[in-house]
Amino acid sequence: MGAQLATGPSRFQRRGAGAYSRKPMSDINVTPFVDVMLVLLVVFMVTAPLLAVGVPVDLPRTAAQRLAGQDEPLAVSVDAQGLVWVQERQVELAQLGPLLKEISGQNPDIRIFVRGDQAIHYGRVLEVMSGIQAAGFTKVALVARSPGTEPARR
C-alpha cells in the first residue's frame, strides 16, 4: 500500500475557527423571478379583457390620434336602439347629468368618453353630449375605432 502526501488542505478541511474553504457562489438565481413574472403575465392576460366596457357598440372608424390623459375616463354609450348607458348601467337621458355628478364626486374636470353606435342618428349622440355639457362637464370626447379593427362584441 502506498501513502499519499497531501499538498494542501482538502476541500472540506477546516482552515481556522470553523470556516470551510468553499468559495461563495456569486450567481443570482433568477428562477423565482421568472416564475413570478409568468404568473403576473397570466393574471394580466386574464383580467385585461374584463376591463373593457361591456355595452356592445359598433363604433365608426376614424384615423384620428388617441387622446393622452392621466385619469380613467367615464364611458357613456349610446347603443343601436338609442339607449344611454353609463359604464354598464342603463339610464334615462334626464338622469344622466345627476348620475355623472354622483359618480365623479362633483368633479367637472373628469374626462367623459361618448361611444355612439354608428347605426343610430347623429342627433341622439348630440342630445347625450348636450346633456353631459349641461351638467357642467367640459371634457367630453367622442370615441371611434381605428381602421382595420373589429367592433367590440360581448
Secondary structure, DSSP 8 states (H G I E B T S, - for coil): -------S--TT---SSS------------HHHHHHHHHHHHHHHHHGGGGS--S-----B--------SS--EEEEE-TT--EEETTEEE-HHHHHHHHHHHHTS-TTS-EEEEE-TTS-HHHHHHHHHHHHHTT---EEE--B-TT------
